[in-house]
Amino acid sequence: MKPDRNVDRVMLDDEAALLYWTCRFDVSPDELEEAVDIVGDSVDAVAAYLNVGKGRERE
């Protein structure tokens, strides 16, 4: 399921989008919000910050 909005930006303003991004990045809503606060809402920037796809160890 993808949100109906621009998928180049991580949008946290509705429940469906939040669910999509937390599942896509395998993070909690708090982790996702922290990433967006730090690096902005660019999908690439958030993915890099979260180190998605790089074998990042989960705590």
LUMLUMDREN-2810 file (N, C-alpha, C; in Angstrom, 1 decimal):
<atoms>
<atom><aa>M</aa><ch>A</ch><at>N</at><xx>0.8</xx><yy>-1.2</yy><zz>0.0</zz></atom>
<atom><aa>M</aa><ch>A</ch><at>CA</at><xx>0.0</xx><yy>0.0</yy><zz>0.0</zz></atom>
<atom><aa>M</aa><ch>A</ch><at>C</at><xx>0.9</xx><yy>1.2</yy><zz>0.0</zz></atom>
<atom><aa>K</aa><ch>A</ch><at>N</at><xx>0.7</xx><yy>2.1</yy><zz>-1.0</zz></atom>
<atom><aa>K</aa><ch>A</ch><at>CA</at><xx>1.4</xx><yy>3.4</yy><zz>-1.0</zz></atom>
<atom><aa>K</aa><ch>A</ch><at>C</at><xx>0.4</xx><yy>4.5</yy><zz>-0.7</zz></atom>
<atom><aa>P</aa><ch>A</ch><at>N</at><xx>0.9</xx><yy>5.6</yy><zz>-0.1</zz></atom>
<atom><aa>P</aa><ch>A</ch><at>CA</at><xx>0.1</xx><yy>6.7</yy><zz>0.2</zz></atom>
<atom><aa>P</aa><ch>A</ch><at>C</at><xx>-0.3</xx><yy>7.4</yy><zz>-1.2</zz></atom>
<atom><aa>D</aa><ch>A</ch><at>N</at><xx>-1.4</xx><yy>8.1</yy><zz>-1.2</zz></atom>
<atom><aa>D</aa><ch>A</ch><at>CA</at><xx>-1.8</xx><yy>8.8</yy><zz>-2.4</zz></atom>
<atom><aa>D</aa><ch>A</ch><at>C</at><xx>-1.0</xx><yy>10.0</yy><zz>-2.8</zz></atom>
<atom><aa>R</aa><ch>A</ch><at>N</at><xx>-0.1</xx><yy>10.3</yy><zz>-2.0</zz></atom>
<atom><aa>R</aa><ch>A</ch><at>CA</at><xx>0.7</xx><yy>11.5</yy><zz>-2.2</zz></atom>
<atom><aa>R</aa><ch>A</ch><at>C</at><xx>2.0</xx><yy>11.2</yy><zz>-2.8</zz></atom>
<atom><aa>N</aa><ch>A</ch><at>N</at><xx>2.8</xx><yy>12.3</yy><zz>-3.0</zz></atom>
<atom><aa>N</aa><ch>A</ch><at>CA</at><xx>4.1</xx><yy>12.2</yy><zz>-3.5</zz></atom>
<atom><aa>N</aa><ch>A</ch><at>C</at><xx>5.0</xx><yy>11.2</yy><zz>-2.7</zz></atom>
<atom><aa>V</aa><ch>A</ch><at>N</at><xx>5.5</xx><yy>10.2</yy><zz>-3.4</zz></atom>
<atom><aa>V</aa><ch>A</ch><at>CA</at><xx>6.3</xx><yy>9.2</yy><zz>-2.6</zz></atom>
<atom><aa>V</aa><ch>A</ch><at>C</at><xx>7.8</xx><yy>9.5</yy><zz>-2.7</zz></atom>
<atom><aa>D</aa><ch>A</ch><at>N</at><xx>8.1</xx><yy>10.8</yy><zz>-3.1</zz></atom>
<atom><aa>D</aa><ch>A</ch><at>CA</at><xx>9.5</xx><yy>11.2</yy><zz>-3.0</zz></atom>
<atom><aa>D</aa><ch>A</ch><at>C</at><xx>9.7</xx><yy>11.9</yy><zz>-1.7</zz></atom>
<atom><aa>R</aa><ch>A</ch><at>N</at><xx>8.7</xx><yy>12.1</yy><zz>-0.9</zz></atom>
<atom><aa>R</aa><ch>A</ch><at>CA</at><xx>8.7</xx><yy>12.8</yy><zz>0.4</zz></atom>
<atom><aa>R</aa><ch>A</ch><at>C</at><xx>8.1</xx><yy>11.9</yy><zz>1.5</zz></atom>
<atom><aa>V</aa><ch>A</ch><at>N</at><xx>8.7</xx><yy>11.9</yy><zz>2.6</zz></atom>
<atom><aa>V</aa><ch>A</ch><at>CA</at><xx>8.2</xx><yy>11.2</yy><zz>3.7</zz></atom>
<atom><aa>V</aa><ch>A</ch><at>C</at><xx>7.2</xx><yy>12.1</yy><zz>4.5</zz></atom>
<atom><aa>M</aa><ch>A</ch><at>N</at><xx>5.9</xx><yy>11.8</yy><zz>4.3</zz></atom>
<atom><aa>M</aa><ch>A</ch><at>CA</at><xx>4.9</xx><yy>12.6</yy><zz>4.9</zz></atom>
<atom><aa>M</aa><ch>A</ch><at>C</at><xx>4.4</xx><yy>11.9</yy><zz>6.2</zz></atom>
<atom><aa>L</aa><ch>A</ch><at>N</at><xx>4.2</xx><yy>12.6</yy><zz>7.2</zz></atom>
<atom><aa>L</aa><ch>A</ch><at>CA</at><xx>3.8</xx><yy>12.1</yy><zz>8.5</zz></atom>
<atom><aa>L</aa><ch>A</ch><at>C</at><xx>2.5</xx><yy>12.6</yy><zz>9.0</zz></atom>
<atom><aa>D</aa><ch>A</ch><at>N</at><xx>1.8</xx><yy>13.3</yy><zz>8.0</zz></atom>
<atom><aa>D</aa><ch>A</ch><at>CA</at><xx>0.6</xx><yy>14.0</yy><zz>8.4</zz></atom>
<atom><aa>D</aa><ch>A</ch><at>C</at><xx>-0.7</xx><yy>13.2</yy><zz>8.4</zz></atom>
<atom><aa>D</aa><ch>A</ch><at>N</at><xx>-0.7</xx><yy>11.9</yy><zz>8.0</zz></atom>
<atom><aa>D</aa><ch>A</ch><at>CA</at><xx>-1.9</xx><yy>11.1</yy><zz>8.2</zz></atom>
<atom><aa>D</aa><ch>A</ch><at>C</at><xx>-1.5</xx><yy>9.7</yy><zz>8.5</zz></atom>
<atom><aa>E</aa><ch>A</ch><at>N</at><xx>-2.4</xx><yy>8.9</yy><zz>9.0</zz></atom>
<atom><aa>E</aa><ch>A</ch><at>CA</at><xx>-2.2</xx><yy>7.6</yy><zz>9.5</zz></atom>
<atom><aa>E</aa><ch>A</ch><at>C</at><xx>-1.7</xx><yy>6.6</yy><zz>8.5</zz></atom>
<atom><aa>A</aa><ch>A</ch><at>N</at><xx>-2.3</xx><yy>6.7</yy><zz>7.3</zz></atom>
<atom><aa>A</aa><ch>A</ch><at>CA</at><xx>-2.0</xx><yy>5.8</yy><zz>6.2</zz></atom>
<atom><aa>A</aa><ch>A</ch><at>C</at><xx>-0.5</xx><yy>6.0</yy><zz>5.7</zz></atom>
<atom><aa>A</aa><ch>A</ch><at>N</at><xx>-0.1</xx><yy>7.3</yy><zz>5.6</zz></atom>
<atom><aa>A</aa><ch>A</ch><at>CA</at><xx>1.2</xx><yy>7.6</yy><zz>5.2</zz></atom>
<atom><aa>A</aa><ch>A</ch><at>C</at><xx>2.2</xx><yy>7.2</yy><zz>6.3</zz></atom>
<atom><aa>L</aa><ch>A</ch><at>N</at><xx>1.9</xx><yy>7.4</yy><zz>7.5</zz></atom>
<atom><aa>L</aa><ch>A</ch><at>CA</at><xx>2.8</xx><yy>7.0</yy><zz>8.6</zz></atom>
<atom><aa>L</aa><ch>A</ch><at>C</at><xx>3.0</xx><yy>5.5</yy><zz>8.7</zz></atom>
<atom><aa>L</aa><ch>A</ch><at>N</at><xx>1.9</xx><yy>4.8</yy><zz>8.5</zz></atom>
<atom><aa>L</aa><ch>A</ch><at>CA</at><xx>2.0</xx><yy>3.3</yy><zz>8.4</zz></atom>
<atom><aa>L</aa><ch>A</ch><at>C</at><xx>2.8</xx><yy>2.8</yy><zz>7.3</zz></atom>
<atom><aa>Y</aa><ch>A</ch><at>N</at><xx>2.6</xx><yy>3.4</yy><zz>6.1</zz></atom>
<atom><aa>Y</aa><ch>A</ch><at>CA</at><xx>3.4</xx><yy>3.1</yy><zz>4.9</zz></atom>
<atom><aa>Y</aa><ch>A</ch><at>C</at><xx>4.9</xx><yy>3.3</yy><zz>5.2</zz></atom>
<atom><aa>W</aa><ch>A</ch><at>N</at><xx>5.3</xx><yy>4.5</yy><zz>5.7</zz></atom>
<atom><aa>W</aa><ch>A</ch><at>CA</at><xx>6.7</xx><yy>4.8</yy><zz>5.8</zz></atom>
<atom><aa>W</aa><ch>A</ch><at>C</at><xx>7.4</xx><yy>4.0</yy><zz>7.0</zz></atom>
<atom><aa>T</aa><ch>A</ch><at>N</at><xx>6.6</xx><yy>3.7</yy><zz>8.0</zz></atom>
<atom><aa>T</aa><ch>A</ch><at>CA</at><xx>7.2</xx><yy>2.9</yy><zz>9.1</zz></atom>
<atom><aa>T</aa><ch>A</ch><at>C</at><xx>7.4</xx><yy>1.5</yy><zz>8.7</zz></atom>
<atom><aa>C</aa><ch>A</ch><at>N</at><xx>6.5</xx><yy>1.0</yy><zz>7.9</zz></atom>
<atom><aa>C</aa><ch>A</ch><at>CA</at><xx>6.7</xx><yy>-0.4</yy><zz>7.4</zz></atom>
<atom><aa>C</aa><ch>A</ch><at>C</at><xx>7.8</xx><yy>-0.4</yy><zz>6.3</zz></atom>
<atom><aa>R</aa><ch>A</ch><at>N</at><xx>7.8</xx><yy>0.5</yy><zz>5.4</zz></atom>
<atom><aa>R</aa><ch>A</ch><at>CA</at><xx>8.9</xx><yy>0.6</yy><zz>4.4</zz></atom>
<atom><aa>R</aa><ch>A</ch><at>C</at><xx>10.3</xx><yy>0.6</yy><zz>5.0</zz></atom>
<atom><aa>F</aa><ch>A</ch><at>N</at><xx>10.4</xx><yy>1.4</yy><zz>6.0</zz></atom>
<atom><aa>F</aa><ch>A</ch><at>CA</at><xx>11.8</xx><yy>1.6</yy><zz>6.6</zz></atom>
<atom><aa>F</aa><ch>A</ch><at>C</at><xx>12.0</xx><yy>0.7</yy><zz>7.9</zz></atom>
<atom><aa>D</aa><ch>A</ch><at>N</at><xx>10.9</xx><yy>-0.1</yy><zz>8.2</zz></atom>
<atom><aa>D</aa><ch>A</ch><at>CA</at><xx>11.0</xx><yy>-1.0</yy><zz>9.4</zz></atom>
<atom><aa>D</aa><ch>A</ch><at>C</at><xx>11.5</xx><yy>-0.2</yy><zz>10.6</zz></atom>
<atom><aa>V</aa><ch>A</ch><at>N</at><xx>10.8</xx><yy>0.9</yy><zz>10.9</zz></atom>
<atom><aa>V</aa><ch>A</ch><at>CA</at><xx>11.1</xx><yy>1.7</yy><zz>12.1</zz></atom>
<atom><aa>V</aa><ch>A</ch><at>C</at><xx>9.9</xx><yy>2.0</yy><zz>12.9</zz></atom>
<atom><aa>S</aa><ch>A</ch><at>N</at><xx>10.0</xx><yy>2.5</yy><zz>14.1</zz></atom>
<atom><aa>S</aa><ch>A</ch><at>CA</at><xx>8.9</xx><yy>3.0</yy><zz>14.8</zz></atom>
<atom><aa>S</aa><ch>A</ch><at>C</at><xx>8.5</xx><yy>4.4</yy><zz>14.4</zz></atom>
<atom><aa>P</aa><ch>A</ch><at>N</at><xx>7.3</xx><yy>4.8</yy><zz>14.7</zz></atom>
<atom><aa>P</aa><ch>A</ch><at>CA</at><xx>6.9</xx><yy>6.2</yy><zz>14.3</zz></atom>
<atom><aa>P</aa><ch>A</ch><at>C</at><xx>7.8</xx><yy>7.2</yy><zz>14.9</zz></atom>
<atom><aa>D</aa><ch>A</ch><at>N</at><xx>8.3</xx><yy>7.0</yy><zz>16.2</zz></atom>
<atom><aa>D</aa><ch>A</ch><at>CA</at><xx>9.2</xx><yy>7.9</yy><zz>16.8</zz></atom>
<atom><aa>D</aa><ch>A</ch><at>C</at><xx>10.5</xx><yy>8.0</yy><zz>16.0</zz></atom>
<atom><aa>E</aa><ch>A</ch><at>N</at><xx>11.0</xx><yy>6.8</yy><zz>15.6</zz></atom>
<atom><aa>E</aa><ch>A</ch><at>CA</at><xx>12.3</xx><yy>6.8</yy><zz>14.9</zz></atom>
<atom><aa>E</aa><ch>A</ch><at>C</at><xx>12.1</xx><yy>7.6</yy><zz>13.5</zz></atom>
<atom><aa>L</aa><ch>A</ch><at>N</at><xx>11.0</xx><yy>7.3</yy><zz>12.9</zz></atom>
<atom><aa>L</aa><ch>A</ch><at>CA</at><xx>10.8</xx><yy>8.0</yy><zz>11.6</zz></atom>
<atom><aa>L</aa><ch>A</ch><at>C</at><xx>10.6</xx><yy>9.5</yy><zz>11.8</zz></atom>
<atom><aa>E</aa><ch>A</ch><at>N</at><xx>9.9</xx><yy>9.9</yy><zz>12.8</zz></atom>
<atom><aa>E</aa><ch>A</ch><at>CA</at><xx>9.8</xx><yy>11.4</yy><zz>13.1</zz></atom>
<atom><aa>E</aa><ch>A</ch><at>C</at><xx>11.1</xx><yy>12.0</yy><zz>13.4</zz></atom>
<atom><aa>E</aa><ch>A</ch><at>N</at><xx>11.9</xx><yy>11.3</yy><zz>14.2</zz></atom>
<atom><aa>E</aa><ch>A</ch><at>CA</at><xx>13.3</xx><yy>11.8</yy><zz>14.5</zz></atom>
<atom><aa>E</aa><ch>A</ch><at>C</at><xx>14.1</xx><yy>12.0</yy><zz>13.2</zz></atom>
<atom><aa>A</aa><ch>A</ch><at>N</at><xx>14.0</xx><yy>11.0</yy><zz>12.3</zz></atom>
<atom><aa>A</aa><ch>A</ch><at>CA</at><xx>14.8</xx><yy>11.1</yy><zz>11.1</zz></atom>
<atom><aa>A</aa><ch>A</ch><at>C</at><xx>14.3</xx><yy>12.3</yy><zz>10.2</zz></atom>
<atom><aa>V</aa><ch>A</ch><at>N</at><xx>13.0</xx><yy>12.4</yy><zz>10.1</zz></atom>
<atom><aa>V</aa><ch>A</ch><at>CA</at><xx>12.5</xx><yy>13.5</yy><zz>9.3</zz></atom>
<atom><aa>V</aa><ch>A</ch><at>C</at><xx>12.9</xx><yy>14.9</yy><zz>9.9</zz></atom>
<atom><aa>D</aa><ch>A</ch><at>N</at><xx>12.8</xx><yy>15.0</yy><zz>11.3</zz></atom>
<atom><aa>D</aa><ch>A</ch><at>CA</at><xx>13.2</xx><yy>16.2</yy><zz>11.9</zz></atom>
<atom><aa>D</aa><ch>A</ch><at>C</at><xx>14.7</xx><yy>16.6</yy><zz>11.7</zz></atom>
<atom><aa>I</aa><ch>A</ch><at>N</at><xx>15.5</xx><yy>15.5</yy><zz>11.6</zz></atom>
<atom><aa>I</aa><ch>A</ch><at>CA</at><xx>17.0</xx><yy>15.8</yy><zz>11.4</zz></atom>
<atom><aa>I</aa><ch>A</ch><at>C</at><xx>17.4</xx><yy>16.0</yy><zz>10.0</zz></atom>
<atom><aa>V</aa><ch>A</ch><at>N</at><xx>16.9</xx><yy>15.2</yy><zz>9.0</zz></atom>
<atom><aa>V</aa><ch>A</ch><at>CA</at><xx>17.3</xx><yy>15.3</yy><zz>7.7</zz></atom>
<atom><aa>V</aa><ch>A</ch><at>C</at><xx>16.3</xx><yy>15.8</yy><zz>6.7</zz></atom>
<atom><aa>G</aa><ch>A</ch><at>N</at><xx>15.1</xx><yy>16.1</yy><zz>7.1</zz></atom>
<atom><aa>G</aa><ch>A</ch><at>CA</at><xx>14.1</xx><yy>16.6</yy><zz>6.2</zz></atom>
<atom><aa>G</aa><ch>A</ch><at>C</at><xx>13.2</xx><yy>15.4</yy><zz>5.7</zz></atom>
<atom><aa>D</aa><ch>A</ch><at>N</at><xx>12.3</xx><yy>15.7</yy><zz>4.8</zz></atom>
<atom><aa>D</aa><ch>A</ch><at>CA</at><xx>11.4</xx><yy>14.7</yy><zz>4.3</zz></atom>
<atom><aa>D</aa><ch>A</ch><at>C</at><xx>11.7</xx><yy>14.0</yy><zz>3.0</zz></atom>
<atom><aa>S</aa><ch>A</ch><at>N</at><xx>12.9</xx><yy>14.2</yy><zz>2.5</zz></atom>
<atom><aa>S</aa><ch>A</ch><at>CA</at><xx>13.3</xx><yy>13.5</yy><zz>1.3</zz></atom>
<atom><aa>S</aa><ch>A</ch><at>C</at><xx>13.5</xx><yy>12.0</yy><zz>1.6</zz></atom>
<atom><aa>V</aa><ch>A</ch><at>N</at><xx>12.9</xx><yy>11.2</yy><zz>0.8</zz></atom>
<atom><aa>V</aa><ch>A</ch><at>CA</at><xx>12.9</xx><yy>9.7</yy><zz>1.0</zz></atom>
<atom><aa>V</aa><ch>A</ch><at>C</at><xx>14.4</xx><yy>9.3</yy><zz>1.0</zz></atom>
<atom><aa>D</aa><ch>A</ch><at>N</at><xx>15.2</xx><yy>9.8</yy><zz>0.1</zz></atom>
<atom><aa>D</aa><ch>A</ch><at>CA</at><xx>16.6</xx><yy>9.4</yy><zz>0.0</zz></atom>
<atom><aa>D</aa><ch>A</ch><at>C</at><xx>17.4</xx><yy>9.8</yy><zz>1.3</zz></atom>
<atom><aa>A</aa><ch>A</ch><at>N</at><xx>17.1</xx><yy>11.0</yy><zz>1.8</zz></atom>
<atom><aa>A</aa><ch>A</ch><at>CA</at><xx>17.8</xx><yy>11.4</yy><zz>3.0</zz></atom>
<atom><aa>A</aa><ch>A</ch><at>C</at><xx>17.4</xx><yy>10.6</yy><zz>4.2</zz></atom>
<atom><aa>V</aa><ch>A</ch><at>N</at><xx>16.1</xx><yy>10.3</yy><zz>4.3</zz></atom>
<atom><aa>V</aa><ch>A</ch><at>CA</at><xx>15.6</xx><yy>9.6</yy><zz>5.4</zz></atom>
<atom><aa>V</aa><ch>A</ch><at>C</at><xx>16.2</xx><yy>8.1</yy><zz>5.4</zz></atom>
<atom><aa>A</aa><ch>A</ch><at>N</at><xx>16.2</xx><yy>7.6</yy><zz>4.2</zz></atom>
<atom><aa>A</aa><ch>A</ch><at>CA</at><xx>16.7</xx><yy>6.2</yy><zz>4.0</zz></atom>
<atom><aa>A</aa><ch>A</ch><at>C</at><xx>18.2</xx><yy>6.2</yy><zz>4.4</zz></atom>
<atom><aa>A</aa><ch>A</ch><at>N</at><xx>18.9</xx><yy>7.2</yy><zz>3.9</zz></atom>
<atom><aa>A</aa><ch>A</ch><at>CA</at><xx>20.4</xx><yy>7.2</yy><zz>4.3</zz></atom>
<atom><aa>A</aa><ch>A</ch><at>C</at><xx>20.6</xx><yy>7.4</yy><zz>5.8</zz></atom>
<atom><aa>Y</aa><ch>A</ch><at>N</at><xx>19.8</xx><yy>8.3</yy><zz>6.4</zz></atom>
<atom><aa>Y</aa><ch>A</ch><at>CA</at><xx>19.9</xx><yy>8.5</yy><zz>7.8</zz></atom>
<atom><aa>Y</aa><ch>A</ch><at>C</at><xx>19.6</xx><yy>7.2</yy><zz>8.6</zz></atom>
<atom><aa>L</aa><ch>A</ch><at>N</at><xx>18.6</xx><yy>6.5</yy><zz>8.1</zz></atom>
<atom><aa>L</aa><ch>A</ch><at>CA</at><xx>18.2</xx><yy>5.2</yy><zz>8.8</zz></atom>
<atom><aa>L</aa><ch>A</ch><at>C</at><xx>19.1</xx><yy>4.1</yy><zz>8.4</zz></atom>
<atom><aa>N</aa><ch>A</ch><at>N</at><xx>19.9</xx><yy>4.3</yy><zz>7.4</zz></atom>
<atom><aa>N</aa><ch>A</ch><at>CA</at><xx>20.8</xx><yy>3.3</yy><zz>6.8</zz></atom>
<atom><aa>N</aa><ch>A</ch><at>C</at><xx>20.0</xx><yy>2.1</yy><zz>6.3</zz></atom>
<atom><aa>V</aa><ch>A</ch><at>N</at><xx>18.9</xx><yy>2.3</yy><zz>5.7</zz></atom>
<atom><aa>V</aa><ch>A</ch><at>CA</at><xx>18.0</xx><yy>1.3</yy><zz>5.2</zz></atom>
<atom><aa>V</aa><ch>A</ch><at>C</at><xx>18.8</xx><yy>0.5</yy><zz>4.1</zz></atom>
<atom><aa>G</aa><ch>A</ch><at>N</at><xx>18.6</xx><yy>-0.8</yy><zz>4.1</zz></atom>
<atom><aa>G</aa><ch>A</ch><at>CA</at><xx>19.2</xx><yy>-1.7</yy><zz>3.1</zz></atom>
<atom><aa>G</aa><ch>A</ch><at>C</at><xx>20.7</xx><yy>-1.9</yy><zz>3.3</zz></atom>
<atom><aa>K</aa><ch>A</ch><at>N</at><xx>21.3</xx><yy>-1.4</yy><zz>4.4</zz></atom>
<atom><aa>K</aa><ch>A</ch><at>CA</at><xx>22.7</xx><yy>-1.6</yy><zz>4.6</zz></atom>
<atom><aa>K</aa><ch>A</ch><at>C</at><xx>23.0</xx><yy>-2.6</yy><zz>5.7</zz></atom>
<atom><aa>G</aa><ch>A</ch><at>N</at><xx>22.0</xx><yy>-3.4</yy><zz>6.1</zz></atom>
<atom><aa>G</aa><ch>A</ch><at>CA</at><xx>22.2</xx><yy>-4.3</yy><zz>7.2</zz></atom>
<atom><aa>G</aa><ch>A</ch><at>C</at><xx>22.3</xx><yy>-3.7</yy><zz>8.6</zz></atom>
<atom><aa>R</aa><ch>A</ch><at>N</at><xx>21.7</xx><yy>-2.6</yy><zz>8.7</zz></atom>
<atom><aa>R</aa><ch>A</ch><at>CA</at><xx>21.7</xx><yy>-1.9</yy><zz>10.0</zz></atom>
<atom><aa>R</aa><ch>A</ch><at>C</at><xx>21.2</xx><yy>-2.8</yy><zz>11.1</zz></atom>
<atom><aa>E</aa><ch>A</ch><at>N</at><xx>21.9</xx><yy>-2.9</yy><zz>12.2</zz></atom>
<atom><aa>E</aa><ch>A</ch><at>CA</at><xx>21.5</xx><yy>-3.7</yy><zz>13.3</zz></atom>
<atom><aa>E</aa><ch>A</ch><at>C</at><xx>20.4</xx><yy>-3.0</yy><zz>14.1</zz></atom>
<atom><aa>R</aa><ch>A</ch><at>N</at><xx>19.3</xx><yy>-3.7</yy><zz>14.3</zz></atom>
<atom><aa>R</aa><ch>A</ch><at>CA</at><xx>18.2</xx><yy>-3.1</yy><zz>15.1</zz></atom>
<atom><aa>R</aa><ch>A</ch><at>C</at><xx>18.5</xx><yy>-3.3</yy><zz>16.6</zz></atom>
<atom><aa>E</aa><ch>A</ch><at>N</at><xx>18.1</xx><yy>-2.3</yy><zz>17.4</zz></atom>
<atom><aa>E</aa><ch>A</ch><at>CA</at><xx>18.3</xx><yy>-2.3</yy><zz>18.8</zz></atom>
<atom><aa>E</aa><ch>A</ch><at>C</at><xx>17.3</xx><yy>-3.1</yy><zz>19.5</zz></atom>
</atoms>
